[in-house]
Amino acid sequence: MSTTVVSAAETDSNTRSQHLMSGDQTNFLNDIQDHVTVGTCFSENAKMSIKNVSVFYGNKQAIFDASVDITENQVIAMIGPSGCGKSTLLRSLNRMNDTIEGCRVKGHISMDGQDLYSPKLDVVELRARVGMVFQKPNPFPKSIYDNVAYGPKIHGLTDSRYELDEIVEESLRRAGLWDEVRDRLQQPGTGLSGGQQQRLCIARAIAVSPEVILMDEPCSALDPIATARIEELIEELSQNFTIAIVTHNMQQAARVSHRTAYFHLGKLIEVNPTEQVFTMPEHNLTESYITGRFG
Amino acid sequence: MSKPSRNLERIQRSLVSRYRAEKAFRLCGIAAVTLGLLAVLVLFADIFLKGKSAFSATYIQLEINYDQEVLGIDDLSDEGALMLADWDRLHKTALRQEFPQVRKRSERRELYALVSNGAGYDLKERLLSEPELLDQTEKFWILADDDIDTYYKSLLKGRAYTARLSLAQLERVKQLIDQDRIELQFNANFLSRGDSREPEQVGIKGAMFGSFFTLVITLLLSFPIGIAAAIYLEEFAEKNRWTEFIEVNINNLAAVPSIIFGLLGLAIFINFFNVPRSIPFLGGLVLAVMTLPTIIITSRAAIKSVPPSIREAALGLGASPNQVVLHYVVPLAMPGMLTGSIIGMARALGETAPLLMIGMVAFIADVPGGFTDPATVLPVQIFLWADSPERAFIEKTSAAIMVLLAFLITMNLSAVWLRKKLERRW
């Protein structure tokens, strides 16, 4: 990993990890009441930066004061037990939370120094720059070609049919789907298998050439073989794209990500390089989770 | 904990009663469906049996002499002479020749009553379509009066209804039967004419056209407005007290008795905006207002049932809310919205009460030619005929119901067909 990682709250984390060393889970829960994230949250080469973000659904707070950077051209994995708020945080990165009624985001999220929640920001433009792949493959009920071509079309990225064809082919190639669908581009995207559909959704997302791709448990509905293909794809894509992936699968996080963020009950517990998280986690909760004591 | 073997016994025992309950439940369902089907069947059979005789009419064969002098016509293109000519004299003369024993004035009136009051017009039409018949004689099947028609049809069924005829008339009909000069023919008039005071002359075409023009207006107004309202409320409007208030009101409007909409039409469209009464345009306006809530509610349900994942996918790609709606939500919801609209239209087609309030219940003999011609509609026509005292109107009423049902069934089938067809696209 080439990026320099600056450790934040270093002094804090030391004292905290010490007094968290012992005790069962209930004690941990009390201890994270006013938890400050341990590990290295910030990065010099940050594409997106999340600072003191809290997310509320109505009166319920889903994320408590989370701060983390998303490093450019890297994969950051967000892991944690169900309901820990990792998807919520992911969805606030391209403001998909706007569509949920009663959802409020406090704090600062910025991309390339630009505040994502400033009133001046255009959400449509943001979503063209930050693509998203969802948990369940959701191809449009259209042909494979139209699925991929939709993004470039609405954003007016091409001047000719020929260019559009090229983008579609290029995107499908990068998603590793071209050879499987080249002969049936006009058939409905919904007729593909689950794994193919998810790769189609990835192709659809990269067709707009976003800078960041958010993936919300992209493999949870897929079988192991399809999952392996998607993981390969994520690795390839990370050379050109900044990727944030939410996953329940710890092996997956270990395999595809450069950094890992562990969430627990809405709190960002630990952020560290992936090897470290899976070999020497700083925080006891992280250790308990990755060793399978709960989650 | 009880032993597994005992548990099994218990499960088996409970299974018996569970299966019994299931069977009873199913039987109830089957009984309900059968009852419903039976009711529909009885209704349809009754209407069909009563109405089918309206598609035939009794005709009497007479020797008609298109006498130039009697008519006072030299040239058939002379409109004035055609208007002035006493066409009824043609069949009256023929009847007198047929039954020369009739002398007295009252007897004559009875004799003329064998033939429809409008028979003269039929003869005029006949002569105009075949001009070379002028001054010639032909054997012409002329429409019988409705009392004769009722009697003859009941006679054929074996239960002669004689109450409306005198003995002399019965005698004459018998004579005609013996000579094979009275028979049932297909009643083409029923589908090609407007309303009439004479049951044997009535036709459903006027009401059919009135219904058609009215529904066109209803569809043109309520479909776009309803769908636009549904899309706005479902996709764009903020959820606050106002939209909640509007939603509650729309739901209430859907349950308002239809006659209230007629009163609204009377008070606002006629009295305030001075829209002429009795015209399909006005009927369409009133029915559109009545149908709107139905269309809005069904369209909103259709929009709600569009999977959120598709919306998210489009939004995630950077589609603007407008593009999400136009590219995905509306096409996906279209089958549901169309079905709802057609069902709303079908309801509007069968609606009588509001139209009574805005004068579409008037007696109108002409077939309307447009949206601003006075007209009546099918259900009102049924109401009018059912209200008429002549016995011959019974079969006409049933026949009109058959026509209305045919329209309704066609519309509902087209709703099913449209839904199937549009759903396949996706």
Interface residues (C-beta under 8 A of the other chain):
Chain A: N94 M96 T99 E101 V124 E125 L126 R127 A128 G131 M132 F134 K136 N138 P139 F140 P141 Y150 G151 I154 H155 P188 T190 C201 R204 A205 V208
Chain B: K239 P307 S309 I310 R311 E312 A313 A314 L315 G316 L317 G318 A319 S320 Q323 H327 Y328 L332 W426
